[in-house]
């Protein structure tokens, strides 16, 4: 019934790496909110990469 | 469904809240237990609320020694964290969940999965006789709603 722990660690690390949020703040996000921020971050990262490579 | 918190729509004051203390956004779903929790005095508690789970709720039980010894206990610890109220009980914890009827525990496990995976309390089911698909409300019927 639970969310996989390794997937949680991956998402927490992803948000911490890109936004420098504190671990407590990320751990206390509801699952849907955390996933939404991960998706938004991924979009930002892709846009930045596209811009850097001139595509 | 209710969402509580300073930045959320419909945010209200929480009893006992101290001004200036940061409160996390919380979404709660109300439920009605199929059988009900019977406390020490024999009172039956059926109506309660569960908040959506966080990463912390999933990780903390994994460090609980009871869960390490018996992985099946994980859902008891997890449900004890996310059930915010039940009937007129002063508090709900893993000891409360531990003493629930098996059918209520199964209901709460399904309810937890439904709100955290689907974001609502409706489940898609199929009629065993005619195979027609339809939705059922898991939270329990309310007056004036069908």
N, CA and C atoms of all chains as a GROMACS GRO file, in nm:
protein
  603
    1UNK      N    1   0.083  -0.121   0.000
    1UNK     CA    2   0.000   0.000   0.000
    1UNK      C    3   0.086   0.125   0.000
    2UNK      N    4   0.217   0.106  -0.001
    2UNK     CA    5   0.302   0.224   0.015
    2UNK      C    6   0.374   0.264  -0.112
    3UNK      N    7   0.422   0.384  -0.110
    3UNK     CA    8   0.504   0.439  -0.216
    3UNK      C    9   0.644   0.382  -0.197
    4UNK      N   10   0.710   0.338  -0.304
    4UNK     CA   11   0.840   0.273  -0.290
    4UNK      C   12   0.944   0.368  -0.230
    5UNK      N   13   1.016   0.319  -0.128
    5UNK     CA   14   1.112   0.403  -0.057
    5UNK      C   15   1.224   0.454  -0.148
    6UNK      N   16   1.272   0.369  -0.238
    6UNK     CA   17   1.382   0.413  -0.324
    6UNK      C   18   1.337   0.522  -0.422
    7UNK      N   19   1.209   0.513  -0.463
    7UNK     CA   20   1.154   0.617  -0.552
    7UNK      C   21   1.141   0.749  -0.473
    8UNK      N   22   1.101   0.742  -0.348
    8UNK     CA   23   1.090   0.861  -0.264
    8UNK      C   24   1.228   0.927  -0.250
    9UNK      N   25   1.328   0.845  -0.221
    9UNK     CA   26   1.465   0.898  -0.205
    9UNK      C   27   1.512   0.968  -0.333
   10UNK      N   28   1.478   0.908  -0.445
   10UNK     CA   29   1.516   0.964  -0.575
   10UNK      C   30   1.450   1.101  -0.595
   11UNK      N   31   1.320   1.110  -0.566
   11UNK     CA   32   1.247   1.235  -0.585
   11UNK      C   33   1.292   1.343  -0.488
   12UNK      N   34   1.317   1.302  -0.362
   12UNK     CA   35   1.364   1.399  -0.262
   12UNK      C   36   1.500   1.455  -0.304
   13UNK      N   37   1.590   1.367  -0.349
   13UNK     CA   38   1.723   1.410  -0.391
   13UNK      C   39   1.715   1.502  -0.513
   14UNK      N   40   1.623   1.472  -0.603
   14UNK     CA   41   1.606   1.551  -0.726
   14UNK      C   42   1.564   1.694  -0.691
   15UNK      N   43   1.466   1.708  -0.602
   15UNK     CA   44   1.417   1.841  -0.562
   15UNK      C   45   1.523   1.916  -0.482
   16UNK      N   46   1.593   1.844  -0.394
   16UNK     CA   47   1.696   1.908  -0.312
   16UNK      C   48   1.810   1.958  -0.401
   17UNK      N   49   1.845   1.878  -0.500
   17UNK     CA   50   1.956   1.911  -0.589
   17UNK      C   51   1.925   2.036  -0.672
   18UNK      N   52   1.802   2.045  -0.722
   18UNK     CA   53   1.769   2.155  -0.812
   18UNK      C   54   1.718   2.280  -0.739
   19UNK      N   55   1.645   2.262  -0.630
   19UNK     CA   56   1.584   2.378  -0.563
   19UNK      C   57   1.652   2.414  -0.430
   20UNK      N   58   1.738   2.325  -0.380
   20UNK     CA   59   1.806   2.347  -0.252
   20UNK      C   60   1.707   2.360  -0.137
   21UNK      N   61   1.594   2.289  -0.147
   21UNK     CA   62   1.498   2.290  -0.038
   21UNK      C   63   1.551   2.201   0.073
   22UNK      N   64   1.504   2.230   0.196
   22UNK     CA   65   1.544   2.148   0.309
   22UNK      C   66   1.476   2.012   0.304
   23UNK      N   67   1.541   1.912   0.361
   23UNK     CA   68   1.487   1.777   0.358
   23UNK      C   69   1.350   1.768   0.427
   24UNK      N   70   1.338   1.837   0.541
   24UNK     CA   71   1.210   1.833   0.614
   24UNK      C   72   1.095   1.884   0.528
   25UNK      N   73   1.121   1.994   0.455
   25UNK     CA   74   1.016   2.053   0.371
   25UNK      C   75   0.972   1.956   0.263
   26UNK      N   76   1.068   1.889   0.202
   26UNK     CA   77   1.035   1.796   0.093
   26UNK      C   78   0.964   1.672   0.148
   27UNK      N   79   1.011   1.623   0.262
   27UNK     CA   80   0.950   1.503   0.322
   27UNK      C   81   0.804   1.527   0.363
   28UNK      N   82   0.771   1.652   0.393
   28UNK     CA   83   0.634   1.682   0.439
   28UNK      C   84   0.539   1.722   0.328
   29UNK      N   85   0.585   1.716   0.203
   29UNK     CA   86   0.493   1.739   0.090
   29UNK      C   87   0.408   1.614   0.071
   30UNK      N   88   0.279   1.634   0.040
   30UNK     CA   89   0.197   1.518   0.007
   30UNK      C   90   0.250   1.457  -0.123
   31UNK      N   91   0.223   1.328  -0.144
   31UNK     CA   92   0.278   1.258  -0.261
   31UNK      C   93   0.249   1.332  -0.392
   32UNK      N   94   0.124   1.374  -0.409
   32UNK     CA   95   0.084   1.439  -0.536
   32UNK      C   96   0.159   1.571  -0.554
   33UNK      N   97   0.177   1.645  -0.445
   33UNK     CA   98   0.249   1.773  -0.453
   33UNK      C   99   0.395   1.749  -0.490
   34UNK      N  100   0.457   1.650  -0.425
   34UNK     CA  101   0.598   1.621  -0.453
   34UNK      C  102   0.616   1.580  -0.599
   35UNK      N  103   0.526   1.493  -0.646
   35UNK     CA  104   0.535   1.449  -0.787
   35UNK      C  105   0.516   1.567  -0.882
   36UNK      N  106   0.426   1.658  -0.846
   36UNK     CA  107   0.401   1.775  -0.931
   36UNK      C  108   0.526   1.862  -0.940
   37UNK      N  109   0.594   1.882  -0.827
   37UNK     CA  110   0.717   1.963  -0.828
   37UNK      C  111   0.829   1.894  -0.904
   38UNK      N  112   0.835   1.762  -0.894
   38UNK     CA  113   0.936   1.687  -0.970
   38UNK      C  114   0.911   1.705  -1.120
   39UNK      N  115   0.784   1.697  -1.161
   39UNK     CA  116   0.750   1.712  -1.303
   39UNK      C  117   0.784   1.853  -1.353
   40UNK      N  118   0.750   1.954  -1.271
   40UNK     CA  119   0.780   2.094  -1.309
   40UNK      C  120   0.932   2.114  -1.319
   41UNK      N  121   1.005   2.058  -1.224
   41UNK     CA  122   1.150   2.072  -1.224
   41UNK      C  123   1.209   2.007  -1.349
   42UNK      N  124   1.157   1.890  -1.384
   42UNK     CA  125   1.207   1.819  -1.502
   42UNK      C  126   1.186   1.903  -1.627
   43UNK      N  127   1.072   1.972  -1.635
   43UNK     CA  128   1.044   2.060  -1.749
   43UNK      C  129   1.146   2.174  -1.754
   44UNK      N  130   1.172   2.235  -1.638
   44UNK     CA  131   1.269   2.345  -1.630
   44UNK      C  132   1.408   2.298  -1.671
   45UNK      N  133   1.446   2.180  -1.625
   45UNK     CA  134   1.578   2.125  -1.656
   45UNK      C  135   1.590   2.099  -1.807
   46UNK      N  136   1.484   2.042  -1.865
   46UNK     CA  137   1.485   2.015  -2.010
   46UNK      C  138   1.495   2.144  -2.090
   47UNK      N  139   1.422   2.246  -2.047
   47UNK     CA  140   1.426   2.375  -2.117
   47UNK      C  141   1.565   2.436  -2.108
   48UNK      N  142   1.626   2.426  -1.990
   48UNK     CA  143   1.760   2.482  -1.971
   48UNK      C  144   1.863   2.409  -2.056
   49UNK      N  145   1.847   2.277  -2.065
   49UNK     CA  146   1.940   2.197  -2.147
   49UNK      C  147   1.925   2.230  -2.295
   50UNK      N  148   1.799   2.248  -2.338
   50UNK     CA  149   1.772   2.280  -2.477
   50UNK      C  150   1.833   2.416  -2.513
   51UNK      N  151   1.821   2.509  -2.417
   51UNK     CA  152   1.874   2.643  -2.439
   51UNK      C  153   2.027   2.638  -2.446
   52UNK      N  154   2.087   2.558  -2.358
   52UNK     CA  155   2.233   2.549  -2.351
   52UNK      C  156   2.292   2.486  -2.477
   53UNK      N  157   2.217   2.392  -2.534
   53UNK     CA  158   2.269   2.324  -2.654
   53UNK      C  159   2.223   2.394  -2.782
   54UNK      N  160   2.144   2.502  -2.767
   54UNK     CA  161   2.102   2.580  -2.883
   54UNK      C  162   1.996   2.514  -2.969
   55UNK      N  163   1.921   2.418  -2.910
   55UNK     CA  164   1.815   2.351  -2.988
   55UNK      C  165   1.682   2.423  -2.970
   56UNK      N  166  -1.368   1.633   0.049
   56UNK     CA  167  -1.224   1.655   0.064
   56UNK      C  168  -1.201   1.794   0.120
   57UNK      N  169  -1.110   1.805   0.211
   57UNK     CA  170  -1.077   1.935   0.269
   57UNK      C  171  -0.929   1.960   0.256
   58UNK      N  172  -0.896   2.084   0.228
   58UNK     CA  173  -0.755   2.121   0.221
   58UNK      C  174  -0.733   2.228   0.324
   59UNK      N  175  -0.639   2.206   0.414
   59UNK     CA  176  -0.614   2.306   0.518
   59UNK      C  177  -0.474   2.361   0.507
   60UNK      N  178  -0.460   2.486   0.540
   60UNK     CA  179  -0.328   2.547   0.535
   60UNK      C  180  -0.341   2.693   0.502
   61UNK      N  181  -0.240   2.773   0.536
   61UNK     CA  182  -0.248   2.918   0.519
   61UNK      C  183  -0.261   2.963   0.374
   62UNK      N  184  -0.204   2.886   0.279
   62UNK     CA  185  -0.206   2.930   0.141
   62UNK      C  186  -0.318   2.865   0.062
   63UNK      N  187  -0.388   2.771   0.122
   63UNK     CA  188  -0.488   2.696   0.048
   63UNK      C  189  -0.622   2.767   0.048
   64UNK      N  190  -0.704   2.740  -0.054
   64UNK     CA  191  -0.837   2.798  -0.055
   64UNK      C  192  -0.920   2.740   0.058
   65UNK      N  193  -1.001   2.824   0.117
   65UNK     CA  194  -1.085   2.777   0.225
   65UNK      C  195  -1.010   2.750   0.353
   66UNK      N  196  -0.892   2.811   0.362
   66UNK     CA  197  -0.811   2.789   0.482
   66UNK      C  198  -0.878   2.852   0.604
   67UNK      N  199  -0.883   2.780   0.711
   67UNK     CA  200  -0.943   2.832   0.833
   67UNK      C  201  -0.846   2.823   0.948
   68UNK      N  202  -0.887   2.877   1.061
   68UNK     CA  203  -0.798   2.866   1.175
   68UNK      C  204  -0.813   2.728   1.236
   69UNK      N  205  -0.703   2.669   1.270
   69UNK     CA  206  -0.703   2.538   1.332
   69UNK      C  207  -0.703   2.559   1.483
   70UNK      N  208  -0.791   2.488   1.554
   70UNK     CA  209  -0.794   2.505   1.699
   70UNK      C  210  -0.657   2.479   1.761
   71UNK      N  211  -0.615   2.568   1.848
   71UNK     CA  212  -0.487   2.548   1.914
   71UNK      C  213  -0.369   2.597   1.833
   72UNK      N  214  -0.394   2.646   1.711
   72UNK     CA  215  -0.283   2.692   1.628
   72UNK      C  216  -0.230   2.825   1.681
   73UNK      N  217  -0.100   2.838   1.679
   73UNK     CA  218  -0.037   2.961   1.726
   73UNK      C  219  -0.002   3.045   1.603
   74UNK      N  220  -0.041   3.171   1.606
   74UNK     CA  221  -0.016   3.260   1.494
   74UNK      C  222   0.133   3.271   1.469
   75UNK      N  223   0.171   3.264   1.344
   75UNK     CA  224   0.311   3.278   1.309
   75UNK      C  225   0.381   3.145   1.292
   76UNK      N  226   0.319   3.038   1.339
   76UNK     CA  227   0.380   2.905   1.322
   76UNK      C  228   0.340   2.853   1.184
   77UNK      N  229   0.439   2.808   1.109
   77UNK     CA  230   0.413   2.761   0.974
   77UNK      C  231   0.339   2.628   0.977
   78UNK      N  232   0.230   2.622   0.901
   78UNK     CA  233   0.153   2.498   0.895
   78UNK      C  234   0.163   2.440   0.755
   79UNK      N  235   0.186   2.311   0.746
   79UNK     CA  236   0.193   2.250   0.613
   79UNK      C  237   0.054   2.240   0.550
   80UNK      N  238   0.048   2.238   0.418
   80UNK     CA  239  -0.079   2.216   0.349
   80UNK      C  240  -0.123   2.073   0.373
   81UNK      N  241  -0.248   2.056   0.411
   81UNK     CA  242  -0.296   1.921   0.438
   81UNK      C  243  -0.431   1.899   0.372
   82UNK      N  244  -0.446   1.785   0.307
   82UNK     CA  245  -0.573   1.748   0.246
   82UNK      C  246  -0.629   1.630   0.323
   83UNK      N  247  -0.756   1.642   0.364
   83UNK     CA  248  -0.819   1.535   0.441
   83UNK      C  249  -0.940   1.478   0.369
   84UNK      N  250  -0.960   1.348   0.386
   84UNK     CA  251  -1.078   1.281   0.332
   84UNK      C  252  -1.153   1.217   0.448
   85UNK      N  253  -1.285   1.237   0.449
   85UNK     CA  254  -1.365   1.176   0.555
   85UNK      C  255  -1.409   1.036   0.514
   86UNK      N  256  -1.421   0.950   0.612
   86UNK     CA  257  -1.463   0.812   0.584
   86UNK      C  258  -1.558   0.761   0.691
   87UNK      N  259  -1.622   0.649   0.660
   87UNK     CA  260  -1.710   0.583   0.755
   87UNK      C  261  -1.670   0.436   0.759
   88UNK      N  262  -1.626   0.389   0.874
   88UNK     CA  263  -1.580   0.250   0.885
   88UNK      C  264  -1.697   0.152   0.866
   89UNK      N  265  -1.674   0.042   0.797
   89UNK     CA  266  -1.782  -0.057   0.777
   89UNK      C  267  -1.836  -0.113   0.909
   90UNK      N  268  -1.747  -0.143   1.004
   90UNK     CA  269  -1.792  -0.199   1.132
   90UNK      C  270  -1.781  -0.098   1.245
   91UNK      N  271  -1.668  -0.032   1.255
   91UNK     CA  272  -1.650   0.066   1.362
   91UNK      C  273  -1.554   0.019   1.468
   92UNK      N  274  -1.482   0.114   1.525
   92UNK     CA  275  -1.385   0.083   1.630
   92UNK      C  276  -1.455   0.089   1.767
   93UNK      N  277  -1.440  -0.019   1.842
   93UNK     CA  278  -1.504  -0.025   1.975
   93UNK      C  279  -1.399   0.008   2.080
   94UNK      N  280  -1.422   0.116   2.155
   94UNK     CA  281  -1.323   0.154   2.256
   94UNK      C  282  -1.346   0.077   2.387
   95UNK      N  283  -1.265   0.108   2.488
   95UNK     CA  284  -1.269   0.032   2.615
   95UNK      C  285  -1.404   0.039   2.684
   96UNK      N  286  -1.477   0.150   2.662
   96UNK     CA  287  -1.607   0.164   2.728
   96UNK      C  288  -1.720   0.106   2.645
   97UNK      N  289  -1.686   0.050   2.527
   97UNK     CA  290  -1.788  -0.012   2.444
   97UNK      C  291  -1.848   0.081   2.341
   98UNK      N  292  -1.802   0.205   2.338
   98UNK     CA  293  -1.854   0.302   2.240
   98UNK      C  294  -1.798   0.269   2.102
   99UNK      N  295  -1.886   0.276   2.002
   99UNK     CA  296  -1.844   0.248   1.864
   99UNK      C  297  -1.814   0.380   1.791
  100UNK      N  298  -1.698   0.386   1.729
  100UNK     CA  299  -1.658   0.505   1.654
  100UNK      C  300  -1.647   0.468   1.506
  101UNK      N  301  -1.725   0.535   1.422
  101UNK     CA  302  -1.727   0.497   1.280
  101UNK      C  303  -1.680   0.609   1.187
  102UNK      N  304  -1.712   0.733   1.218
  102UNK     CA  305  -1.678   0.842   1.126
  102UNK      C  306  -1.542   0.901   1.161
  103UNK      N  307  -1.458   0.912   1.059
  103UNK     CA  308  -1.324   0.965   1.082
  103UNK      C  309  -1.272   1.038   0.961
  104UNK      N  310  -1.145   1.076   0.969
  104UNK     CA  311  -1.081   1.147   0.858
  104UNK      C  312  -0.937   1.100   0.845
  105UNK      N  313  -0.893   1.094   0.719
  105UNK     CA  314  -0.756   1.055   0.689
  105UNK      C  315  -0.692   1.165   0.604
  106UNK      N  316  -0.569   1.203   0.639
  106UNK     CA  317  -0.500   1.302   0.556
  106UNK      C  318  -0.416   1.230   0.451
  107UNK      N  319  -0.381   1.300   0.346
  107UNK     CA  320  -0.296   1.242   0.244
  107UNK      C  321  -0.158   1.216   0.303
  108UNK      N  322  -0.093   1.110   0.254
  108UNK     CA  323   0.037   1.071   0.308
  108UNK      C  324   0.150   1.155   0.246
  109UNK      N  325   0.257   1.164   0.319
  109UNK     CA  326   0.378   1.232   0.272
  109UNK      C  327   0.492   1.130   0.265
  110UNK      N  328   0.605   1.174   0.210
  110UNK     CA  329   0.722   1.086   0.205
  110UNK      C  330   0.763   1.045   0.346
  111UNK      N  331   0.751   1.140   0.440
  111UNK     CA  332   0.788   1.109   0.580
  111UNK      C  333   0.702   0.995   0.635
  112UNK      N  334   0.572   0.997   0.602
  112UNK     CA  335   0.483   0.891   0.651
  112UNK      C  336   0.525   0.754   0.600
  113UNK      N  337   0.583   0.750   0.482
  113UNK     CA  338   0.624   0.622   0.424
  113UNK      C  339   0.759   0.576   0.482
  114UNK      N  340   0.846   0.672   0.512
  114UNK     CA  341   0.982   0.637   0.554
  114UNK      C  342   0.993   0.608   0.704
  115UNK      N  343   0.920   0.683   0.786
  115UNK     CA  344   0.931   0.664   0.931
  115UNK      C  345   0.896   0.520   0.975
  116UNK      N  346   0.786   0.461   0.925
  116UNK     CA  347   0.754   0.324   0.968
  116UNK      C  348   0.862   0.223   0.932
  117UNK      N  349   0.938   0.250   0.827
  117UNK     CA  350   1.044   0.155   0.786
  117UNK      C  351   1.154   0.145   0.891
  118UNK      N  352   1.162   0.249   0.976
  118UNK     CA  353   1.265   0.249   1.081
  118UNK      C  354   1.210   0.198   1.215
  119UNK      N  355   1.081   0.167   1.216
  119UNK     CA  356   1.017   0.117   1.338
  119UNK      C  357   1.060  -0.028   1.359
  120UNK      N  358   1.106  -0.059   1.479
  120UNK     CA  359   1.156  -0.194   1.506
  120UNK      C  360   1.047  -0.300   1.489
  121UNK      N  361   0.922  -0.265   1.520
  121UNK     CA  362   0.811  -0.360   1.505
  121UNK      C  363   0.788  -0.394   1.358
  122UNK      N  364   0.810  -0.294   1.272
  122UNK     CA  365   0.794  -0.316   1.128
  122UNK      C  366   0.910  -0.398   1.074
  123UNK      N  367   1.030  -0.374   1.129
  123UNK     CA  368   1.147  -0.450   1.084
  123UNK      C  369   1.131  -0.598   1.118
  124UNK      N  370   1.071  -0.624   1.233
  124UNK     CA  371   1.049  -0.763   1.274
  124UNK      C  372   0.932  -0.826   1.201
  125UNK      N  373   0.834  -0.744   1.167
  125UNK     CA  374   0.714  -0.796   1.100
  125UNK      C  375   0.667  -0.693   0.997
  126UNK      N  376   0.708  -0.708   0.870
  126UNK     CA  377   0.676  -0.612   0.765
  126UNK      C  378   0.525  -0.584   0.751
  127UNK      N  379   0.442  -0.682   0.789
  127UNK     CA  380   0.297  -0.663   0.777
  127UNK      C  381   0.248  -0.553   0.871
  128UNK      N  382   0.328  -0.520   0.972
  128UNK     CA  383   0.288  -0.418   1.071
  128UNK      C  384   0.301  -0.277   1.012
  129UNK      N  385   0.366  -0.267   0.897
  129UNK     CA  386   0.390  -0.136   0.835
  129UNK      C  387   0.260  -0.058   0.814
  130UNK      N  388   0.158  -0.126   0.764
  130UNK     CA  389   0.033  -0.055   0.736
  130UNK      C  390  -0.032  -0.004   0.865
  131UNK      N  391  -0.010  -0.075   0.976
  131UNK     CA  392  -0.067  -0.031   1.105
  131UNK      C  393  -0.003   0.100   1.148
  132UNK      N  394   0.130   0.106   1.139
  132UNK     CA  395   0.202   0.228   1.179
  132UNK      C  396   0.168   0.343   1.085
  133UNK      N  397   0.162   0.311   0.956
  133UNK     CA  398   0.132   0.414   0.855
  133UNK      C  399  -0.008   0.470   0.875
  134UNK      N  400  -0.107   0.383   0.893
  134UNK     CA  401  -0.245   0.430   0.912
  134UNK      C  402  -0.258   0.508   1.043
  135UNK      N  403  -0.183   0.467   1.145
  135UNK     CA  404  -0.185   0.538   1.272
  135UNK      C  405  -0.137   0.682   1.259
  136UNK      N  406  -0.054   0.707   1.159
  136UNK     CA  407  -0.002   0.842   1.135
  136UNK      C  408  -0.099   0.929   1.057
  137UNK      N  409  -0.168   0.869   0.958
  137UNK     CA  410  -0.247   0.951   0.866
  137UNK      C  411  -0.394   0.966   0.904
  138UNK      N  412  -0.442   0.880   0.997
  138UNK     CA  413  -0.581   0.898   1.043
  138UNK      C  414  -0.581   1.012   1.145
  139UNK      N  415  -0.648   1.120   1.112
  139UNK     CA  416  -0.641   1.239   1.197
  139UNK      C  417  -0.747   1.240   1.305
  140UNK      N  418  -0.859   1.173   1.281
  140UNK     CA  419  -0.960   1.163   1.386
  140UNK      C  420  -1.051   1.045   1.360
  141UNK      N  421  -1.111   0.996   1.468
  141UNK     CA  422  -1.206   0.886   1.456
  141UNK      C  423  -1.309   0.900   1.568
  142UNK      N  424  -1.432   0.923   1.528
  142UNK     CA  425  -1.540   0.940   1.624
  142UNK      C  426  -1.505   1.045   1.729
  143UNK      N  427  -1.525   1.008   1.855
  143UNK     CA  428  -1.498   1.104   1.963
  143UNK      C  429  -1.368   1.071   2.035
  144UNK      N  430  -1.284   0.988   1.974
  144UNK     CA  431  -1.156   0.953   2.036
  144UNK      C  432  -1.067   1.078   2.045
  145UNK      N  433  -0.995   1.088   2.154
  145UNK     CA  434  -0.907   1.203   2.173
  145UNK      C  435  -0.790   1.203   2.076
  146UNK      N  436  -0.740   1.084   2.044
  146UNK     CA  437  -0.631   1.073   1.948
  146UNK      C  438  -0.636   0.936   1.882
  147UNK      N  439  -0.576   0.928   1.764
  147UNK     CA  440  -0.567   0.802   1.692
  147UNK      C  441  -0.419   0.771   1.670
  148UNK      N  442  -0.378   0.649   1.704
  148UNK     CA  443  -0.238   0.611   1.688
  148UNK      C  444  -0.231   0.465   1.645
  149UNK      N  445  -0.110   0.410   1.633
  149UNK     CA  446  -0.099   0.272   1.585
  149UNK      C  447  -0.167   0.172   1.678
  150UNK      N  448  -0.171   0.204   1.808
  150UNK     CA  449  -0.240   0.116   1.904
  150UNK      C  450  -0.389   0.107   1.875
  151UNK      N  451  -0.447   0.217   1.826
  151UNK     CA  452  -0.588   0.219   1.789
  151UNK      C  453  -0.609   0.130   1.667
  152UNK      N  454  -0.525   0.150   1.566
  152UNK     CA  455  -0.538   0.075   1.441
  152UNK      C  456  -0.520  -0.076   1.466
  153UNK      N  457  -0.428  -0.106   1.558
  153UNK     CA  458  -0.398  -0.246   1.592
  153UNK      C  459  -0.521  -0.319   1.645
  154UNK      N  460  -0.609  -0.246   1.713
  154UNK     CA  461  -0.726  -0.308   1.774
  154UNK      C  462  -0.853  -0.300   1.690
  155UNK      N  463  -0.835  -0.265   1.562
  155UNK     CA  464  -0.953  -0.256   1.475
  155UNK      C  465  -0.992  -0.393   1.420
  156UNK      N  466  -1.117  -0.403   1.378
  156UNK     CA  467  -1.163  -0.525   1.311
  156UNK      C  468  -1.086  -0.539   1.180
  157UNK      N  469  -1.062  -0.664   1.138
  157UNK     CA  470  -0.987  -0.689   1.014
  157UNK      C  471  -1.055  -0.625   0.894
  158UNK      N  472  -1.189  -0.626   0.894
  158UNK     CA  473  -1.262  -0.569   0.780
  158UNK      C  474  -1.242  -0.417   0.774
  159UNK      N  475  -1.235  -0.352   0.891
  159UNK     CA  476  -1.212  -0.207   0.894
  159UNK      C  477  -1.069  -0.175   0.850
  160UNK      N  478  -0.975  -0.259   0.893
  160UNK     CA  479  -0.835  -0.239   0.854
  160UNK      C  480  -0.820  -0.252   0.702
  161UNK      N  481  -0.887  -0.353   0.646
  161UNK     CA  482  -0.882  -0.372   0.500
  161UNK      C  483  -0.945  -0.252   0.428
  162UNK      N  484  -1.055  -0.203   0.485
  162UNK     CA  485  -1.121  -0.084   0.427
  162UNK      C  486  -1.026   0.035   0.428
  163UNK      N  487  -0.958   0.057   0.541
  163UNK     CA  488  -0.868   0.172   0.553
  163UNK      C  489  -0.747   0.160   0.460
  164UNK      N  490  -0.699   0.037   0.440
  164UNK     CA  491  -0.586   0.015   0.348
  164UNK      C  492  -0.628   0.050   0.205
  165UNK      N  493  -0.748   0.007   0.167
  165UNK     CA  494  -0.800   0.040   0.033
  165UNK      C  495  -0.822   0.191   0.020
  166UNK      N  496  -0.878   0.250   0.126
  166UNK     CA  497  -0.907   0.394   0.126
  166UNK      C  498  -0.777   0.473   0.110
  167UNK      N  499  -0.675   0.430   0.182
  167UNK     CA  500  -0.543   0.496   0.174
  167UNK      C  501  -0.490   0.491   0.030
  168UNK      N  502  -0.496   0.371  -0.030
  168UNK     CA  503  -0.447   0.356  -0.168
  168UNK      C  504  -0.525   0.445  -0.262
  169UNK      N  505  -0.657   0.446  -0.244
  169UNK     CA  506  -0.742   0.521  -0.336
  169UNK      C  507  -0.713   0.671  -0.331
  170UNK      N  508  -0.704   0.730  -0.212
  170UNK     CA  509  -0.685   0.875  -0.205
  170UNK      C  510  -0.543   0.915  -0.243
  171UNK      N  511  -0.446   0.829  -0.214
  171UNK     CA  512  -0.307   0.867  -0.246
  171UNK      C  513  -0.270   0.838  -0.391
  172UNK      N  514  -0.334   0.738  -0.452
  172UNK     CA  515  -0.303   0.706  -0.591
  172UNK      C  516  -0.396   0.778  -0.687
  173UNK      N  517  -0.524   0.783  -0.653
  173UNK     CA  518  -0.622   0.840  -0.746
  173UNK      C  519  -0.661   0.983  -0.710
  174UNK      N  520  -0.641   1.022  -0.583
  174UNK     CA  521  -0.675   1.157  -0.541
  174UNK      C  522  -0.822   1.178  -0.511
  175UNK      N  523  -0.900   1.071  -0.506
  175UNK     CA  524  -1.041   1.082  -0.472
  175UNK      C  525  -1.086   0.951  -0.407
  176UNK      N  526  -1.213   0.948  -0.365
  176UNK     CA  527  -1.261   0.830  -0.291
  176UNK      C  528  -1.356   0.744  -0.374
  177UNK      N  529  -1.356   0.764  -0.505
  177UNK     CA  530  -1.441   0.681  -0.591
  177UNK      C  531  -1.356   0.570  -0.653
  178UNK      N  532  -1.413   0.452  -0.662
  178UNK     CA  533  -1.341   0.339  -0.721
  178UNK      C  534  -1.420   0.284  -0.839
  179UNK      N  535  -1.348   0.251  -0.946
  179UNK     CA  536  -1.413   0.190  -1.062
  179UNK      C  537  -1.430   0.040  -1.037
  180UNK      N  538  -1.551  -0.009  -1.053
  180UNK     CA  539  -1.580  -0.151  -1.031
  180UNK      C  540  -1.665  -0.204  -1.147
  181UNK      N  541  -1.675  -0.336  -1.154
  181UNK     CA  542  -1.759  -0.397  -1.257
  181UNK      C  543  -1.857  -0.492  -1.191
  182UNK      N  544  -1.979  -0.493  -1.239
  182UNK     CA  545  -2.082  -0.582  -1.186
  182UNK      C  546  -2.041  -0.727  -1.215
  183UNK      N  547  -2.039  -0.815  -1.114
  183UNK     CA  548  -1.996  -0.953  -1.136
  183UNK      C  549  -2.093  -1.032  -1.224
  184UNK      N  550  -2.218  -0.986  -1.236
  184UNK     CA  551  -2.317  -1.058  -1.317
  184UNK      C  552  -2.319  -1.012  -1.462
  185UNK      N  553  -2.331  -0.878  -1.482
  185UNK     CA  554  -2.346  -0.829  -1.619
  185UNK      C  555  -2.219  -0.764  -1.672
  186UNK      N  556  -2.116  -0.754  -1.586
  186UNK     CA  557  -1.986  -0.698  -1.624
  186UNK      C  558  -1.990  -0.549  -1.659
  187UNK      N  559  -2.103  -0.483  -1.632
  187UNK     CA  560  -2.110  -0.339  -1.661
  187UNK      C  561  -2.024  -0.263  -1.560
  188UNK      N  562  -1.948  -0.165  -1.608
  188UNK     CA  563  -1.861  -0.087  -1.521
  188UNK      C  564  -1.936   0.032  -1.461
  189UNK      N  565  -1.905   0.061  -1.337
  189UNK     CA  566  -1.961   0.180  -1.272
  189UNK      C  567  -1.872   0.219  -1.156
  190UNK      N  568  -1.901   0.334  -1.096
  190UNK     CA  569  -1.818   0.383  -0.985
  190UNK      C  570  -1.892   0.368  -0.852
  191UNK      N  571  -1.814   0.338  -0.748
  191UNK     CA  572  -1.873   0.334  -0.614
  191UNK      C  573  -1.798   0.435  -0.526
  192UNK      N  574  -1.870   0.487  -0.427
  192UNK     CA  575  -1.811   0.581  -0.334
  192UNK      C  576  -1.758   0.502  -0.214
  193UNK      N  577  -1.627   0.512  -0.188
  193UNK     CA  578  -1.568   0.434  -0.080
  193UNK      C  579  -1.587   0.498   0.057
  194UNK      N  580  -1.602   0.629   0.058
  194UNK     CA  581  -1.602   0.700   0.185
  194UNK      C  582  -1.725   0.670   0.270
  195UNK      N  583  -1.830   0.619   0.208
  195UNK     CA  584  -1.955   0.598   0.281
  195UNK      C  585  -2.056   0.700   0.237
  196UNK      N  586  -2.182   0.658   0.234
  196UNK     CA  587  -2.285   0.748   0.182
  196UNK      C  588  -2.314   0.860   0.280
  197UNK      N  589  -2.352   0.973   0.224
  197UNK     CA  590  -2.391   1.086   0.308
  197UNK      C  591  -2.535   1.122   0.278
  198UNK      N  592  -2.600   1.179   0.375
  198UNK     CA  593  -2.739   1.219   0.355
  198UNK      C  594  -2.746   1.321   0.242
  199UNK      N  595  -2.841   1.303   0.152
  199UNK     CA  596  -2.858   1.398   0.044
  199UNK      C  597  -2.770   1.371  -0.076
  200UNK      N  598  -2.685   1.270  -0.065
  200UNK     CA  599  -2.599   1.236  -0.178
  200UNK      C  600  -2.623   1.091  -0.215
  201UNK      N  601  -2.620   1.062  -0.343
  201UNK     CA  602  -2.641   0.924  -0.384
  201UNK      C  603  -2.518   0.870  -0.452
   0.00000   0.00000   0.00000
